[in-house]
Amino acid sequence: MATQLHNADDRAGVRRLVANEVNEALTRQPGLAKSAAANTAQIVAAVAAAVVGLSPAQQKRLKNKSSDLADLIASWARNDRASERIEIPEPAEVEVSKGSGFGELVDIEEGRRRLQSLVVDVPLEEWAGPVAGSSMLMRDFGIARSTLHDWQKRGEVISLLKGAKKHVFPIEQFIDGRPAQGIGDVLKVVGNPRRTWLWLVQQSPLLSGKRPIDRLKQDRKDEVVEAARTVFEYP
């Protein structure tokens, strides 16, 4: 069953996502100015954010009139008639949806017991990739312990607890002997180092299927931070 987005924050998230994707696709087109790509992306995003808030019946009706809609937008832009509106009539019938409910309800202790029975221990390196302690980073990358401690204190580097007390650092986060720019910004948004690194090394649909850590290494910090906010901050 189709899902409508009535929440303003949800629609804002859709708008940001569509704008980023469309702008990225258009900037790859030869001969198209960056300003034209950016403006077009914002227009498309605004339309998408409005349409996702409509009912399925309204969306279907609008789809059937998509050619008229295109002509209307072009006419409005040429004549600058800002007062002209697209009239979308209210549906004759209201679709009432009903979910299946929560199913069996259990208390918190039973819930924890069931979750624990599903937990499988996975070695840190299997999901985090190669990691190194401060001694190895000093030996192989020339990163002084004092510098590493300073980065850790300022929240600019991701450290993961291995075992009871030992902290290790994912090697992939470093470029030229220092953390990739934006690591600290993402860590601040997410809050938890493990959750942050797990998100950074997984492909993200908000980044065209690319890994956030790879985008950071391409100096696309703002794009990655905005994607992190969409996932972890917006309801």
Secondary structure, 3 states (H helix, E strand, C coil): CCCCCCCHHHHHHHHHHHHHHHHHHHHCCCCCCHHHHHHHHHHHHHHHHHHCCCCHHHHHHHHHCHHHHHHHHHHHHHHCCCCCCCCCCCCCCCCCCCCCCCCCCCCHHHHHHHHHHHCCCCCHHHHHCCEECHHHHHHHHCCCHHHHHHHHHHCCCCCEEECCCEEEEEHHHEECCEECCCHHHHHHHHCCHHHHHHHHCCCEHHHCCECHHHHHHCCCHHHHHHHHHHHHCCC
